[in-house]
Amino acid sequence: MPVNVDLLSWKVVAPIMANQLDGPGRPLNLLSREALAAATVLHAEVIMASGNENRLLRRALNLLD
């Protein structure tokens, strides 16, 4: 587990998710869009379980770099 865990309000996350719909977030499901938006706001790295790689989310994250 990480040392710090941050919580974000939907007031922060939802507008980012909406803005990403026309870009990297377009092909993603709701949970993946939320992860993408949270990573964007927090400038955080997204870790995925081995064998459970979300290729669309990984591609969207790479587009943000």
ZAMARMAR-466230 format. One record per atom (N, C-alpha, C): x, y, z; residue number from 1; atom name; residue in three letters. Coordinates in nm, 2 decimals, m for minus. Layout:
residues N
<atom u="X" v="Y" w="Z" num="NUM" atomo="CA" residuo="ALA"/>
...
end
This chain:
residues 65
<atom u="0.08" v="m0.12" w="0.00" num="1" atomo="N" residuo="MET"/>
<atom u="0.00" v="0.00" w="0.00" num="1" atomo="CA" residuo="MET"/>
<atom u="0.09" v="0.12" w="0.00" num="1" atomo="C" residuo="MET"/>
<atom u="0.04" v="0.23" w="m0.07" num="2" atomo="N" residuo="PRO"/>
<atom u="0.12" v="0.35" w="m0.07" num="2" atomo="CA" residuo="PRO"/>
<atom u="0.12" v="0.42" w="0.07" num="2" atomo="C" residuo="PRO"/>
<atom u="0.22" v="0.50" w="0.09" num="3" atomo="N" residuo="VAL"/>
<atom u="0.23" v="0.57" w="0.22" num="3" atomo="CA" residuo="VAL"/>
<atom u="0.11" v="0.67" w="0.23" num="3" atomo="C" residuo="VAL"/>
<atom u="0.08" v="0.74" w="0.12" num="4" atomo="N" residuo="ASN"/>
<atom u="m0.02" v="0.84" w="0.12" num="4" atomo="CA" residuo="ASN"/>
<atom u="m0.13" v="0.80" w="0.03" num="4" atomo="C" residuo="ASN"/>
<atom u="m0.26" v="0.83" w="0.07" num="5" atomo="N" residuo="VAL"/>
<atom u="m0.37" v="0.81" w="m0.02" num="5" atomo="CA" residuo="VAL"/>
<atom u="m0.45" v="0.94" w="m0.03" num="5" atomo="C" residuo="VAL"/>
<atom u="m0.47" v="0.99" w="m0.15" num="6" atomo="N" residuo="ASP"/>
<atom u="m0.55" v="1.11" w="m0.17" num="6" atomo="CA" residuo="ASP"/>
<atom u="m0.69" v="1.09" w="m0.21" num="6" atomo="C" residuo="ASP"/>
<atom u="m0.78" v="1.17" w="m0.17" num="7" atomo="N" residuo="LEU"/>
<atom u="m0.92" v="1.16" w="m0.21" num="7" atomo="CA" residuo="LEU"/>
<atom u="m0.95" v="1.28" w="m0.29" num="7" atomo="C" residuo="LEU"/>
<atom u="m1.02" v="1.26" w="m0.40" num="8" atomo="N" residuo="LEU"/>
<atom u="m1.06" v="1.37" w="m0.49" num="8" atomo="CA" residuo="LEU"/>
<atom u="m1.21" v="1.38" w="m0.49" num="8" atomo="C" residuo="LEU"/>
<atom u="m1.26" v="1.51" w="m0.50" num="9" atomo="N" residuo="SER"/>
<atom u="m1.40" v="1.53" w="m0.51" num="9" atomo="CA" residuo="SER"/>
<atom u="m1.44" v="1.51" w="m0.66" num="9" atomo="C" residuo="SER"/>
<atom u="m1.57" v="1.47" w="m0.68" num="10" atomo="N" residuo="TRP"/>
<atom u="m1.62" v="1.47" w="m0.82" num="10" atomo="CA" residuo="TRP"/>
<atom u="m1.62" v="1.60" w="m0.88" num="10" atomo="C" residuo="TRP"/>
<atom u="m1.62" v="1.71" w="m0.80" num="11" atomo="N" residuo="LYS"/>
<atom u="m1.62" v="1.85" w="m0.86" num="11" atomo="CA" residuo="LYS"/>
<atom u="m1.48" v="1.87" w="m0.93" num="11" atomo="C" residuo="LYS"/>
<atom u="m1.38" v="1.80" w="m0.88" num="12" atomo="N" residuo="VAL"/>
<atom u="m1.25" v="1.81" w="m0.94" num="12" atomo="CA" residuo="VAL"/>
<atom u="m1.23" v="1.71" w="m1.06" num="12" atomo="C" residuo="VAL"/>
<atom u="m1.27" v="1.59" w="m1.03" num="13" atomo="N" residuo="VAL"/>
<atom u="m1.25" v="1.48" w="m1.13" num="13" atomo="CA" residuo="VAL"/>
<atom u="m1.34" v="1.49" w="m1.25" num="13" atomo="C" residuo="VAL"/>
<atom u="m1.47" v="1.51" w="m1.23" num="14" atomo="N" residuo="ALA"/>
<atom u="m1.57" v="1.51" w="m1.34" num="14" atomo="CA" residuo="ALA"/>
<atom u="m1.53" v="1.60" w="m1.46" num="14" atomo="C" residuo="ALA"/>
<atom u="m1.50" v="1.73" w="m1.43" num="15" atomo="N" residuo="PRO"/>
<atom u="m1.46" v="1.82" w="m1.54" num="15" atomo="CA" residuo="PRO"/>
<atom u="m1.34" v="1.77" w="m1.62" num="15" atomo="C" residuo="PRO"/>
<atom u="m1.24" v="1.71" w="m1.55" num="16" atomo="N" residuo="ILE"/>
<atom u="m1.13" v="1.66" w="m1.62" num="16" atomo="CA" residuo="ILE"/>
<atom u="m1.17" v="1.54" w="m1.71" num="16" atomo="C" residuo="ILE"/>
<atom u="m1.26" v="1.45" w="m1.66" num="17" atomo="N" residuo="MET"/>
<atom u="m1.31" v="1.34" w="m1.73" num="17" atomo="CA" residuo="MET"/>
<atom u="m1.38" v="1.39" w="m1.86" num="17" atomo="C" residuo="MET"/>
<atom u="m1.46" v="1.49" w="m1.84" num="18" atomo="N" residuo="ALA"/>
<atom u="m1.54" v="1.54" w="m1.96" num="18" atomo="CA" residuo="ALA"/>
<atom u="m1.44" v="1.60" w="m2.06" num="18" atomo="C" residuo="ALA"/>
<atom u="m1.34" v="1.67" w="m2.02" num="19" atomo="N" residuo="ASN"/>
<atom u="m1.24" v="1.73" w="m2.11" num="19" atomo="CA" residuo="ASN"/>
<atom u="m1.16" v="1.63" w="m2.19" num="19" atomo="C" residuo="ASN"/>
<atom u="m1.14" v="1.51" w="m2.12" num="20" atomo="N" residuo="GLN"/>
<atom u="m1.06" v="1.41" w="m2.19" num="20" atomo="CA" residuo="GLN"/>
<atom u="m1.15" v="1.32" w="m2.28" num="20" atomo="C" residuo="GLN"/>
<atom u="m1.28" v="1.34" w="m2.29" num="21" atomo="N" residuo="LEU"/>
<atom u="m1.36" v="1.26" w="m2.38" num="21" atomo="CA" residuo="LEU"/>
<atom u="m1.33" v="1.28" w="m2.53" num="21" atomo="C" residuo="LEU"/>
<atom u="m1.29" v="1.40" w="m2.56" num="22" atomo="N" residuo="ASP"/>
<atom u="m1.25" v="1.42" w="m2.70" num="22" atomo="CA" residuo="ASP"/>
<atom u="m1.11" v="1.39" w="m2.73" num="22" atomo="C" residuo="ASP"/>
<atom u="m1.03" v="1.34" w="m2.63" num="23" atomo="N" residuo="GLY"/>
<atom u="m0.89" v="1.30" w="m2.65" num="23" atomo="CA" residuo="GLY"/>
<atom u="m0.86" v="1.16" w="m2.60" num="23" atomo="C" residuo="GLY"/>
<atom u="m0.77" v="1.15" w="m2.51" num="24" atomo="N" residuo="PRO"/>
<atom u="m0.72" v="1.02" w="m2.47" num="24" atomo="CA" residuo="PRO"/>
<atom u="m0.83" v="0.94" w="m2.40" num="24" atomo="C" residuo="PRO"/>
<atom u="m0.93" v="1.00" w="m2.34" num="25" atomo="N" residuo="GLY"/>
<atom u="m1.03" v="0.93" w="m2.26" num="25" atomo="CA" residuo="GLY"/>
<atom u="m1.14" v="0.87" w="m2.34" num="25" atomo="C" residuo="GLY"/>
<atom u="m1.15" v="0.90" w="m2.47" num="26" atomo="N" residuo="ARG"/>
<atom u="m1.26" v="0.86" w="m2.56" num="26" atomo="CA" residuo="ARG"/>
<atom u="m1.29" v="0.71" w="m2.55" num="26" atomo="C" residuo="ARG"/>
<atom u="m1.19" v="0.62" w="m2.57" num="27" atomo="N" residuo="PRO"/>
<atom u="m1.23" v="0.48" w="m2.58" num="27" atomo="CA" residuo="PRO"/>
<atom u="m1.24" v="0.41" w="m2.45" num="27" atomo="C" residuo="PRO"/>
<atom u="m1.23" v="0.48" w="m2.34" num="28" atomo="N" residuo="LEU"/>
<atom u="m1.23" v="0.42" w="m2.20" num="28" atomo="CA" residuo="LEU"/>
<atom u="m1.36" v="0.40" w="m2.14" num="28" atomo="C" residuo="LEU"/>
<atom u="m1.38" v="0.30" w="m2.05" num="29" atomo="N" residuo="ASN"/>
<atom u="m1.50" v="0.29" w="m1.97" num="29" atomo="CA" residuo="ASN"/>
<atom u="m1.49" v="0.39" w="m1.86" num="29" atomo="C" residuo="ASN"/>
<atom u="m1.60" v="0.40" w="m1.78" num="30" atomo="N" residuo="LEU"/>
<atom u="m1.61" v="0.50" w="m1.68" num="30" atomo="CA" residuo="LEU"/>
<atom u="m1.50" v="0.48" w="m1.57" num="30" atomo="C" residuo="LEU"/>
<atom u="m1.47" v="0.36" w="m1.53" num="31" atomo="N" residuo="LEU"/>
<atom u="m1.37" v="0.34" w="m1.42" num="31" atomo="CA" residuo="LEU"/>
<atom u="m1.23" v="0.38" w="m1.47" num="31" atomo="C" residuo="LEU"/>
<atom u="m1.20" v="0.35" w="m1.60" num="32" atomo="N" residuo="SER"/>
<atom u="m1.07" v="0.38" w="m1.66" num="32" atomo="CA" residuo="SER"/>
<atom u="m1.06" v="0.54" w="m1.68" num="32" atomo="C" residuo="SER"/>
<atom u="m1.17" v="0.60" w="m1.71" num="33" atomo="N" residuo="ARG"/>
<atom u="m1.17" v="0.74" w="m1.73" num="33" atomo="CA" residuo="ARG"/>
<atom u="m1.15" v="0.81" w="m1.59" num="33" atomo="C" residuo="ARG"/>
<atom u="m1.20" v="0.76" w="m1.49" num="34" atomo="N" residuo="GLU"/>
<atom u="m1.18" v="0.81" w="m1.36" num="34" atomo="CA" residuo="GLU"/>
<atom u="m1.03" v="0.80" w="m1.32" num="34" atomo="C" residuo="GLU"/>
<atom u="m0.97" v="0.68" w="m1.34" num="35" atomo="N" residuo="ALA"/>
<atom u="m0.83" v="0.66" w="m1.31" num="35" atomo="CA" residuo="ALA"/>
<atom u="m0.74" v="0.76" w="m1.39" num="35" atomo="C" residuo="ALA"/>
<atom u="m0.78" v="0.78" w="m1.52" num="36" atomo="N" residuo="LEU"/>
<atom u="m0.70" v="0.87" w="m1.60" num="36" atomo="CA" residuo="LEU"/>
<atom u="m0.71" v="1.01" w="m1.55" num="36" atomo="C" residuo="LEU"/>
<atom u="m0.83" v="1.06" w="m1.51" num="37" atomo="N" residuo="ALA"/>
<atom u="m0.85" v="1.19" w="m1.46" num="37" atomo="CA" residuo="ALA"/>
<atom u="m0.78" v="1.21" w="m1.33" num="37" atomo="C" residuo="ALA"/>
<atom u="m0.79" v="1.11" w="m1.24" num="38" atomo="N" residuo="ALA"/>
<atom u="m0.72" v="1.12" w="m1.11" num="38" atomo="CA" residuo="ALA"/>
<atom u="m0.57" v="1.13" w="m1.13" num="38" atomo="C" residuo="ALA"/>
<atom u="m0.52" v="1.05" w="m1.22" num="39" atomo="N" residuo="ALA"/>
<atom u="m0.37" v="1.05" w="m1.24" num="39" atomo="CA" residuo="ALA"/>
<atom u="m0.33" v="1.18" w="m1.30" num="39" atomo="C" residuo="ALA"/>
<atom u="m0.42" v="1.24" w="m1.38" num="40" atomo="N" residuo="THR"/>
<atom u="m0.39" v="1.37" w="m1.44" num="40" atomo="CA" residuo="THR"/>
<atom u="m0.38" v="1.48" w="m1.33" num="40" atomo="C" residuo="THR"/>
<atom u="m0.48" v="1.48" w="m1.24" num="41" atomo="N" residuo="VAL"/>
<atom u="m0.49" v="1.58" w="m1.14" num="41" atomo="CA" residuo="VAL"/>
<atom u="m0.38" v="1.57" w="m1.04" num="41" atomo="C" residuo="VAL"/>
<atom u="m0.35" v="1.44" w="m1.00" num="42" atomo="N" residuo="LEU"/>
<atom u="m0.25" v="1.42" w="m0.90" num="42" atomo="CA" residuo="LEU"/>
<atom u="m0.10" v="1.40" w="m0.95" num="42" atomo="C" residuo="LEU"/>
<atom u="m0.09" v="1.41" w="m1.08" num="43" atomo="N" residuo="HIS"/>
<atom u="0.04" v="1.38" w="m1.15" num="43" atomo="CA" residuo="HIS"/>
<atom u="0.10" v="1.25" w="m1.09" num="43" atomo="C" residuo="HIS"/>
<atom u="0.01" v="1.15" w="m1.09" num="44" atomo="N" residuo="ALA"/>
<atom u="0.04" v="1.02" w="m1.03" num="44" atomo="CA" residuo="ALA"/>
<atom u="0.07" v="0.91" w="m1.14" num="44" atomo="C" residuo="ALA"/>
<atom u="0.14" v="0.82" w="m1.10" num="45" atomo="N" residuo="GLU"/>
<atom u="0.17" v="0.70" w="m1.18" num="45" atomo="CA" residuo="GLU"/>
<atom u="0.05" v="0.60" w="m1.15" num="45" atomo="C" residuo="GLU"/>
<atom u="0.00" v="0.54" w="m1.26" num="46" atomo="N" residuo="VAL"/>
<atom u="m0.10" v="0.43" w="m1.25" num="46" atomo="CA" residuo="VAL"/>
<atom u="m0.03" v="0.30" w="m1.25" num="46" atomo="C" residuo="VAL"/>
<atom u="m0.06" v="0.22" w="m1.15" num="47" atomo="N" residuo="ILE"/>
<atom u="0.00" v="0.08" w="m1.14" num="47" atomo="CA" residuo="ILE"/>
<atom u="m0.11" v="m0.02" w="m1.17" num="47" atomo="C" residuo="ILE"/>
<atom u="m0.09" v="m0.11" w="m1.26" num="48" atomo="N" residuo="MET"/>
<atom u="m0.18" v="m0.21" w="m1.29" num="48" atomo="CA" residuo="MET"/>
<atom u="m0.13" v="m0.35" w="m1.26" num="48" atomo="C" residuo="MET"/>
<atom u="m0.22" v="m0.44" w="m1.21" num="49" atomo="N" residuo="ALA"/>
<atom u="m0.17" v="m0.57" w="m1.17" num="49" atomo="CA" residuo="ALA"/>
<atom u="m0.12" v="m0.65" w="m1.29" num="49" atomo="C" residuo="ALA"/>
<atom u="m0.01" v="m0.72" w="m1.27" num="50" atomo="N" residuo="SER"/>
<atom u="0.05" v="m0.81" w="m1.37" num="50" atomo="CA" residuo="SER"/>
<atom u="m0.06" v="m0.90" w="m1.42" num="50" atomo="C" residuo="SER"/>
<atom u="m0.07" v="m0.91" w="m1.55" num="51" atomo="N" residuo="GLY"/>
<atom u="m0.17" v="m1.00" w="m1.61" num="51" atomo="CA" residuo="GLY"/>
<atom u="m0.31" v="m0.94" w="m1.63" num="51" atomo="C" residuo="GLY"/>
<atom u="m0.32" v="m0.81" w="m1.58" num="52" atomo="N" residuo="ASN"/>
<atom u="m0.45" v="m0.74" w="m1.58" num="52" atomo="CA" residuo="ASN"/>
<atom u="m0.43" v="m0.60" w="m1.64" num="52" atomo="C" residuo="ASN"/>
<atom u="m0.34" v="m0.60" w="m1.74" num="53" atomo="N" residuo="GLU"/>
<atom u="m0.31" v="m0.47" w="m1.80" num="53" atomo="CA" residuo="GLU"/>
<atom u="m0.43" v="m0.42" w="m1.88" num="53" atomo="C" residuo="GLU"/>
<atom u="m0.46" v="m0.29" w="m1.86" num="54" atomo="N" residuo="ASN"/>
<atom u="m0.57" v="m0.23" w="m1.94" num="54" atomo="CA" residuo="ASN"/>
<atom u="m0.50" v="m0.15" w="m2.05" num="54" atomo="C" residuo="ASN"/>
<atom u="m0.49" v="m0.21" w="m2.17" num="55" atomo="N" residuo="ARG"/>
<atom u="m0.42" v="m0.15" w="m2.28" num="55" atomo="CA" residuo="ARG"/>
<atom u="m0.47" v="m0.02" w="m2.32" num="55" atomo="C" residuo="ARG"/>
<atom u="m0.60" v="0.00" w="m2.32" num="56" atomo="N" residuo="LEU"/>
<atom u="m0.66" v="0.13" w="m2.36" num="56" atomo="CA" residuo="LEU"/>
<atom u="m0.62" v="0.24" w="m2.26" num="56" atomo="C" residuo="LEU"/>
<atom u="m0.62" v="0.21" w="m2.13" num="57" atomo="N" residuo="LEU"/>
<atom u="m0.58" v="0.30" w="m2.03" num="57" atomo="CA" residuo="LEU"/>
<atom u="m0.43" v="0.33" w="m2.04" num="57" atomo="C" residuo="LEU"/>
<atom u="m0.35" v="0.23" w="m2.06" num="58" atomo="N" residuo="ARG"/>
<atom u="m0.21" v="0.25" w="m2.07" num="58" atomo="CA" residuo="ARG"/>
<atom u="m0.18" v="0.34" w="m2.19" num="58" atomo="C" residuo="ARG"/>
<atom u="m0.25" v="0.32" w="m2.30" num="59" atomo="N" residuo="ARG"/>
<atom u="m0.23" v="0.41" w="m2.42" num="59" atomo="CA" residuo="ARG"/>
<atom u="m0.27" v="0.55" w="m2.39" num="59" atomo="C" residuo="ARG"/>
<atom u="m0.38" v="0.57" w="m2.32" num="60" atomo="N" residuo="ALA"/>
<atom u="m0.43" v="0.70" w="m2.29" num="60" atomo="CA" residuo="ALA"/>
<atom u="m0.33" v="0.77" w="m2.20" num="60" atomo="C" residuo="ALA"/>
<atom u="m0.28" v="0.70" w="m2.10" num="61" atomo="N" residuo="LEU"/>
<atom u="m0.18" v="0.76" w="m2.01" num="61" atomo="CA" residuo="LEU"/>
<atom u="m0.05" v="0.80" w="m2.09" num="61" atomo="C" residuo="LEU"/>
<atom u="m0.01" v="0.72" w="m2.18" num="62" atomo="N" residuo="ASN"/>
<atom u="0.11" v="0.75" w="m2.26" num="62" atomo="CA" residuo="ASN"/>
<atom u="0.08" v="0.88" w="m2.35" num="62" atomo="C" residuo="ASN"/>
<atom u="m0.04" v="0.90" w="m2.39" num="63" atomo="N" residuo="LEU"/>
<atom u="m0.07" v="1.02" w="m2.47" num="63" atomo="CA" residuo="LEU"/>
<atom u="m0.06" v="1.14" w="m2.39" num="63" atomo="C" residuo="LEU"/>
<atom u="m0.07" v="1.13" w="m2.26" num="64" atomo="N" residuo="LEU"/>
<atom u="m0.07" v="1.25" w="m2.17" num="64" atomo="CA" residuo="LEU"/>
<atom u="0.08" v="1.29" w="m2.14" num="64" atomo="C" residuo="LEU"/>
<atom u="0.17" v="1.19" w="m2.15" num="65" atomo="N" residuo="ASP"/>
<atom u="0.31" v="1.22" w="m2.12" num="65" atomo="CA" residuo="ASP"/>
<atom u="0.37" v="1.32" w="m2.22" num="65" atomo="C" residuo="ASP"/>
end
